[in-house]
Amino acid sequence: MSVVPVRPMATAGNLEARAVGRAIQIIDKANADAVTVTQIDEPLKGHTDAVNSVAFSPDGRTLASGGEDRGIILWDVATGQPKGAPLKGHTSYVNCVAFTPDGRTLASGSVDKTIMLWDVGTGQPKGATLKGHASSVWSVMFAADGRTLASSSGDCTIILWDVATGQPKGAPLKTHMGIVPSVAYSPDGRTLASGSVDKTIMLWDVATGQPMGAALKVAC
């Protein structure tokens, strides 16, 4: 089986968060032409195992991190301190985290094949755990309206979830022949892109769940 490398990084304005082992570095890229960047204060340390994913809230004030310690930490970017205790619920590595556009909900995907939704204000789970993938969840992303969540998995599929009900919106999207480590919505939420270790990118019509044309392939 192919192993998908995890390169956790997130940006918010001039700030960039990078996971380095069990710690997280926040750097200031204010001077885009500079060869070097400035690290802000000390790395954020709180995870007990490798950090797999980081994501800034839309306002840039909170950073979420997910790790191989099965936990998620919400960080106050200004102080560099955790905002409460780690969020616990997954039974294996946390591969990915993503905020809703309003910053009130966080989604996390795990090697345990599930997705959890969290109330950012309270740190508590929101609703039931989302179950539908047959392998590790590699990527999660909310649509611009926050009502739909897309997830991709090692089972070669993408699932579109109704955030309000926690149920899939139709059958899984299938055409990829390998792990799907990445998904991304267009700004209007009508198109979803997925990238796979099968060396292709697919564009999907979110309303119908159907591919929009042939797979995009890079000639080597």
Beta strands, then each sheet from edge to edge (+ up, - down):
strand 1: 9-12
strand 2: 15-20
strand 3: 23-28
strand 4: 38-39
strand 5: 44-45
strand 6: 51-56
strand 7: 62-67
strand 8: 71-76
strand 9: 81-82
strand 10: 87-88
strand 11: 94-99
strand 12: 105-110
strand 13: 114-119
strand 14: 124-125
strand 15: 130-131
strand 16: 137-142
strand 17: 148-153
strand 18: 157-162
strand 19: 167-168
strand 20: 173-174
strand 21: 182-185
strand 22: 191-195
strand 23: 200-205
strand 24: 210-211
strand 25: 216-217
sheet 1: 1+ 2- 3+ 4-
sheet 2: 1+ 2- 3+ 5-
sheet 3: 6+ 7- 8+ 9-
sheet 4: 6+ 7- 8+ 10-
sheet 5: 11+ 12- 13+ 14-
sheet 6: 11+ 12- 13+ 15-
sheet 7: 16+ 17- 18+ 19-
sheet 8: 16+ 17- 18+ 20-
sheet 9: 21+ 22- 23+ 24-
sheet 10: 21+ 22- 23+ 25-
end
